[in-house]
Structures are given as structure tokens and as C-alpha cells.
Amino acid sequence: MVTKLKSALRIPRQQLLLAVRAAVFASSLWLLADREFSTFQLAAFIIIGAVLYFTPVFQTLLIFPSFLALMIIAPIAMSVFGPQVDYPLLLAAFFGLLFYLILGIKQVVFVSRIKLHHALHLALLYGISILFFAAPGADWFVARSLALGLLVYMLVRELFLFQGMPLGARLKLLSAVVAFLFVEAVWALGLLPIGFINAAGALLIFGFTLEQLLLLTVRGGITRRSLMLELATFVVLLVAILRFSTWSLP
């Protein structure tokens, strides 16, 4: 009984320590809320993030793709949107929350790790999509598409592992299929003049539906009813996004 009580009290203390780490991460990120931040500021942010993540060295590879994605999109988002928003600290706090989830999942602090990881996965996919569509013009489009595909592949592979899919060629193949279709959807949505936020939302719905269908297929739980339900939900949400989008033809 005493052992269980000590274990129960240890969890809130661990969560508090992780919250402090996330606050340090968000503070270092907040300093990048400028289009012309220095190389020193970026290097300091990377070093701080790496130290906070890799200490302690426990299950570092398990959720490393999510950490890598966050370390890429967070400074870019602060550079692009930080000067445009009234309260850039709130944007930094949002990424700090994602970092808190990463640390908690990595150190097995949360009880519902699988559900929280799925929420983290979707948030990172949405962030990646927004940054991709918000990039001005078609500069480095092919290079950005390849980087996007690689990052999505790593995130999807991580998601499938968390969902209990065994390691092997099948896991790599399904992850590659999702990444390829994700990039194809990016190219298709890029042709629609609906704004980067709505385009990112449509892309997230597509990626989520595709992942759900593959997970149901692998688990052997897909039926005609579940298939029709997933597709119907996808169509309804997609139509809603397109319906309420502001179409601005060039």
C-alpha cells in the first residue's frame, strides 16, 4: 500500500518537472520570434532542446521523429508567424505544450500514452502542413516536397509502432505509402486557391483517414460499415472545409 502511494505521488512530481522543462523550451523558442534571429540564438535553442530531450537517456529513439519534427517546425513557425501575431509567447507556449507531451510520453509519465501520442502526431502533421502551404511561391518546391515526405514517413512509422504494429518490411511499406499519398495530396491541394490554413486542414483530414483505414486493415477489424463510416466522415469534413473557404483566384 505504501509503495503504491509513493508511486502515485511520484507521477505528479515528474509531471511538474517536465512542465518546468517545457517552459524552458518555450522560453528559448520565444526568443526566435523574429524573422532575422541570429545563428547564435538558433544554435542555443537547438542545444537547449537537445539537452532537455536527451536527459535522461531513456527511450530516446522511440519518439525521436516527433522531437525532430518539433525542432524543425517550431523555429520556422516562430520566424514566419511570430512577428505577425500579437502574442508570440502564446505560439511558443503551444510548442512548449507539444514538447511537454513528447517528454511525458518518452519518460512513461502519462497513463494514456497511445491516445496522447496520436494527438501529438496530428498536431505535428498539421503544423508541417501549415508551414508547407504558407511558404511563399514555388521556391524549392521539389526539395520541400521531398523533405515533407521523409518527415511524414518517420512520423507515420512512429505512429504505427505506438499502435502496436510489429517492426518489419510491412511497416516500412505502409509508412512509405502514406508518405507518398500525403505528398501527392499536397500537390493537389496546392492547386486550389483556398488559403494555407484550410488547405492544411484538408490535408490533415486526408492523412488521418488514410492512417485509420490502414490501422483497421492491419488489425483485421475493417468492415464495410467501418469503411463507409470513415469515408463518409472524410467527405463531410472535406466538403465543409471547401464550403467555408475563401476562394481567391489569382
Order of alpha helices (4+ residues) and beta strands (2+ residues): alpha-alpha-alpha-alpha-alpha-alpha-alpha-alpha-alpha
